Amino acid sequence: MGFESTLPAPLVEQTMRSCGLETSPLLVQAVIHYVEMLQKWNLKINLTGLSFGRPAS
C-alpha cells in the first residue's frame, strides 16, 4: 500500500491565496506535508471521509 503525492507547490500557494491566506515557501511546504500525511494515514484509517484515490470508472 502506498500513495503518490501529486500536490504541486504552486497550486497550494494559489489555493491559499484565493482563500485570503498569506503564504511563504515554508508554510506551503508544511501544508503539502500535512496533506501527504493525511493521504498516507487515510489508507489505513479513514480520518477525513475523503478519498484521495482516483474515482472508480
Secondary structure, DSSP 8 states (H G I E B T S, - for coil): --------HHHHHHHHHHTT----HHHHHHHHHHHHHHHHHHTTS-SSS---S----
